[in-house]
Amino acid sequence: MICLMKLKLRMSWLKKHDNDWFEKNLPEKKYSKTTLQEKQIKIQKEWNEKDMKYLKILSEYKQSGKYIKILSRSRITKSYLDRRVLNYPLSRYLSKVPKSKEIYEELLESSEVYYEKKIEYYLNTVENYIATEGEIVEAIGISQGSKYHDSIKGILREKMDKYRENIMKRKQLIE
């Protein structure tokens, strides 16, 4: 029995040395019954069905209480939606599912919004204690070299100013 590698070598030698005979004795190509246009229509229908399916799943998830519970704890990313909600890597095929794409992108949370939420959470947990900027940055998990560090500093200073004002108001009310 001739192995596949040897067969390929013999075919390439024959094609190189006697191409006319080789082309004449090749079996005829088998064409499929469906045309390219029919295949494209079928594929488009399949994507439309998937679009409706994932639209329904994402809509139900958005309307459920799970969405709000997750928002309070952790960041909603593409991988979270793909793995936990859809069980399908939809983020790769968003261009093919336009209806689902809108809700999908609404559900995603940017890094800045996530860190802002974490700052608020941290400041709400430490009542009557004025934390330093460094303590908060360390508590929410942003390293000095992080690309978000500089953009978060402005948000952090705003939140800290409001927090300090609230603490001062509380102290004045107590006195």
C-alpha positions as CSV (number, residue, x, y, z in Angstrom):
1,M,0.0,0.0,0.0
2,I,1.3,3.4,-1.0
3,C,1.3,5.9,1.8
4,L,-0.2,9.4,1.2
5,M,3.2,11.1,1.2
6,K,4.6,8.9,-1.5
7,L,1.4,9.4,-3.6
8,K,1.8,13.1,-3.4
9,L,5.4,12.9,-4.4
10,R,4.6,10.7,-7.4
11,M,1.7,13.0,-8.5
12,S,4.0,16.1,-8.3
13,W,6.7,14.3,-10.3
14,L,4.2,13.2,-13.0
15,K,2.7,16.7,-13.2
16,K,6.1,18.2,-13.6
17,H,7.3,15.7,-16.3
18,D,4.1,14.9,-18.2
19,N,1.6,17.5,-17.4
20,D,-0.6,16.9,-20.5
21,W,-1.2,13.3,-19.7
22,F,-1.7,14.1,-16.0
23,E,-4.4,16.7,-16.7
24,K,-6.1,14.5,-19.3
25,N,-6.3,11.5,-16.9
26,L,-7.5,13.4,-13.8
27,P,-11.0,12.5,-12.7
28,E,-13.6,15.1,-13.5
29,K,-14.4,17.7,-10.8
30,K,-17.6,17.2,-8.9
31,Y,-19.6,20.3,-8.5
32,S,-22.2,20.6,-5.7
33,K,-25.8,21.0,-6.6
34,T,-26.2,24.3,-4.7
35,T,-24.8,27.4,-6.2
36,L,-22.6,29.9,-4.3
37,Q,-25.6,32.4,-4.1
38,E,-27.8,29.7,-2.6
39,K,-25.1,28.9,0.0
40,Q,-24.8,32.6,0.9
41,I,-28.5,32.9,1.4
42,K,-28.5,29.8,3.6
43,I,-25.7,31.1,5.7
44,Q,-27.4,34.5,6.0
45,K,-30.6,32.7,7.2
46,E,-28.6,30.8,9.8
47,W,-27.0,34.0,11.1
48,N,-30.4,35.7,11.2
49,E,-31.7,32.8,13.3
50,K,-28.7,33.0,15.6
51,D,-29.2,36.7,15.9
52,M,-32.7,36.3,17.1
53,K,-31.7,33.5,19.5
54,Y,-28.9,35.6,21.1
55,L,-31.0,38.7,21.1
56,K,-33.6,36.9,23.2
57,I,-31.0,35.6,25.6
58,L,-29.3,39.0,26.0
59,S,-32.6,40.8,26.4
60,E,-33.7,38.3,29.1
61,Y,-30.4,38.7,30.9
62,K,-30.6,42.5,30.8
63,Q,-34.1,42.5,32.2
64,S,-33.2,40.0,35.0
65,G,-31.9,40.9,38.4
66,K,-28.6,39.0,37.7
67,Y,-27.3,41.9,35.6
68,I,-27.6,44.4,38.4
69,K,-26.1,41.9,40.9
70,I,-23.1,41.4,38.7
71,L,-22.7,45.1,38.1
72,S,-22.3,45.7,41.8
73,R,-19.5,43.1,42.2
74,S,-17.4,42.8,39.1
75,R,-16.9,44.1,35.6
76,I,-19.0,42.8,32.7
77,T,-16.6,42.1,29.8
78,K,-16.9,40.4,26.4
79,S,-15.4,37.1,27.8
80,Y,-17.9,37.2,30.7
81,L,-20.9,37.6,28.3
82,D,-19.5,35.0,25.9
83,R,-18.7,32.3,28.5
84,R,-21.3,32.8,31.3
85,V,-24.3,34.2,29.6
86,L,-24.2,32.9,26.0
87,N,-21.9,29.9,26.1
88,Y,-20.8,31.0,22.6
89,P,-18.0,33.3,21.4
90,L,-20.4,35.9,20.0
91,S,-17.8,38.7,20.3
92,R,-16.0,37.3,17.3
93,Y,-19.1,37.5,15.1
94,L,-20.8,40.7,16.2
95,S,-20.7,42.1,12.6
96,K,-23.0,39.2,11.6
97,V,-25.6,39.7,14.3
98,P,-26.6,43.5,14.2
99,K,-29.6,43.2,16.5
100,S,-27.8,41.3,19.2
101,K,-24.8,43.6,18.9
102,E,-26.7,46.6,20.2
103,I,-27.7,44.9,23.4
104,Y,-24.3,43.2,23.7
105,E,-22.5,46.6,23.6
106,E,-25.0,48.1,26.1
107,L,-24.2,45.4,28.6
108,L,-20.4,45.9,28.4
109,E,-18.8,48.0,31.0
110,S,-15.7,50.2,30.3
111,S,-12.7,50.1,32.6
112,E,-13.2,53.7,33.7
113,V,-16.8,53.0,34.8
114,Y,-15.8,49.9,36.5
115,Y,-13.0,51.6,38.5
116,E,-15.3,54.5,39.3
117,K,-17.8,52.0,40.7
118,K,-15.0,50.3,42.8
119,I,-13.9,53.7,44.2
120,E,-17.5,54.5,45.2
121,Y,-17.9,51.1,46.8
122,Y,-14.6,51.5,48.7
123,L,-15.5,55.0,50.0
124,N,-18.9,53.8,51.1
125,T,-17.4,50.9,53.1
126,V,-15.0,53.1,55.1
127,E,-17.2,55.5,56.9
128,N,-15.7,58.4,59.0
129,Y,-12.2,57.6,57.8
130,I,-10.4,59.8,55.3
131,A,-8.3,57.4,53.2
132,T,-5.4,58.6,51.2
133,E,-5.3,58.5,47.4
134,G,-2.6,55.8,47.6
135,E,-4.7,53.6,49.9
136,I,-7.7,53.8,47.6
137,V,-5.7,53.0,44.5
138,E,-4.2,50.0,46.2
139,A,-7.5,48.8,47.5
140,I,-9.2,48.9,44.1
141,G,-6.2,47.2,42.5
142,I,-4.7,49.7,40.1
143,S,-0.9,49.5,39.9
144,Q,1.3,52.6,39.3
145,G,2.2,51.5,35.8
146,S,-1.3,50.7,34.7
147,K,-2.7,52.4,31.6
148,Y,-5.7,53.3,33.6
149,H,-3.8,54.9,36.5
150,D,-3.7,58.4,35.1
151,S,-7.3,58.4,33.8
152,I,-8.6,57.2,37.1
153,K,-6.7,59.8,39.2
154,G,-9.1,62.5,38.0
155,I,-12.2,60.5,38.9
156,L,-10.6,59.5,42.2
157,R,-9.9,63.1,43.2
158,E,-13.5,64.1,42.4
159,K,-14.9,61.3,44.4
160,M,-12.6,61.9,47.3
161,D,-13.5,65.6,47.4
162,K,-17.2,64.8,47.5
163,Y,-16.5,62.1,50.2
164,R,-14.5,64.6,52.3
165,E,-17.3,67.2,52.0
166,N,-19.8,64.6,53.2
167,I,-17.6,63.7,56.2
168,M,-17.2,67.3,57.1
169,K,-21.0,67.9,56.9
170,R,-21.6,64.8,59.1
171,K,-19.1,66.1,61.7
172,Q,-20.8,69.5,61.7
173,L,-24.2,67.9,62.2
174,I,-22.9,65.9,65.2
175,E,-21.3,69.0,66.8
